[in-house]
Amino acid sequence: MKIDFSINVSRSEAMRRYVLGAALIGAVLISPAVPSWIALFACYPIFTAMLQWDPANALFQQLVARFSKSAQDAVFRNSTAM
């Protein structure tokens, strides 16, 4: 499976990821009731926003493209067989 390393996080999506990461870090710093390991979850959205590439998003896009192509091929085969 070939992985596409082109930009797959838009600017608006990157801003949402920055806000989410900052909110997670802020919750840990402000509230003593929030466990400190929650701040580790902030690393993923912030890191993918900085790179503008998300490996989970790339994998999902690849799977969707594969299944949509196979579905289109199946519809085409069924329509030409009639």
C-alpha positions as CSV (number, residue, x, y, z in Angstrom):
1,M,0.0,0.0,0.0
2,K,1.5,3.3,-1.1
3,I,1.1,6.2,1.4
4,D,0.4,9.6,0.0
5,F,2.5,12.2,2.0
6,S,0.8,15.3,0.4
7,I,-1.0,17.8,2.7
8,N,-4.3,16.4,3.9
9,V,-5.1,18.8,6.7
10,S,-6.6,22.1,5.7
11,R,-5.9,25.4,7.5
12,S,-9.3,25.4,9.2
13,E,-8.7,21.8,10.3
14,A,-5.3,22.7,11.6
15,M,-6.8,25.6,13.6
16,R,-9.3,23.2,15.1
17,R,-6.5,20.8,16.0
18,Y,-4.5,23.6,17.7
19,V,-7.6,24.7,19.7
20,L,-8.3,21.1,20.7
21,G,-4.6,20.6,21.8
22,A,-4.5,23.9,23.7
23,A,-7.8,23.0,25.4
24,L,-6.5,19.6,26.5
25,I,-3.3,21.2,27.8
26,G,-5.2,24.0,29.5
27,A,-7.6,21.5,31.2
28,V,-4.6,19.7,32.7
29,L,-3.0,22.9,33.9
30,I,-6.1,24.5,35.3
31,S,-7.9,21.7,36.9
32,P,-6.2,19.3,39.4
33,A,-9.0,16.8,38.9
34,V,-7.9,16.1,35.3
35,P,-5.2,13.5,35.1
36,S,-1.9,14.7,33.7
37,W,-1.7,11.9,31.1
38,I,-4.5,13.6,29.2
39,A,-2.0,16.2,28.0
40,L,-0.3,13.4,26.0
41,F,-3.4,13.3,23.8
42,A,-2.8,16.9,22.9
43,C,0.4,16.0,21.2
44,Y,-1.3,14.2,18.3
45,P,-3.6,17.0,17.1
46,I,-0.9,19.7,17.6
47,F,1.7,17.6,15.8
48,T,-0.5,16.8,12.8
49,A,-1.6,20.5,12.6
50,M,2.1,21.6,12.4
51,L,2.9,19.0,9.7
52,Q,-0.5,19.5,7.9
53,W,-0.5,15.8,7.4
54,D,-2.4,13.2,9.4
55,P,-1.5,9.5,8.9
56,A,-4.9,8.3,10.1
57,N,-6.6,10.7,7.7
58,A,-4.4,9.5,4.9
59,L,-5.2,5.8,5.6
60,F,-8.9,6.6,5.8
61,Q,-8.8,8.4,2.5
62,Q,-6.9,5.5,0.9
63,L,-9.4,3.0,2.2
64,V,-12.4,5.1,1.0
65,A,-10.8,5.5,-2.4
66,R,-10.2,1.7,-2.7
67,F,-13.7,0.7,-1.7
68,S,-15.3,3.4,-3.9
69,K,-13.3,2.2,-6.8
70,S,-14.2,-1.5,-6.2
71,A,-17.9,-0.5,-5.8
72,Q,-17.8,1.5,-9.1
73,D,-16.2,-1.5,-10.8
74,A,-18.9,-3.8,-9.5
75,V,-21.6,-1.5,-10.7
76,F,-20.0,-1.2,-14.1
77,R,-19.6,-5.0,-14.4
78,N,-23.3,-5.5,-13.4
79,S,-24.5,-2.8,-15.9
80,T,-22.5,-4.2,-18.8
81,A,-23.5,-7.8,-18.1
82,M,-27.2,-7.1,-18.7
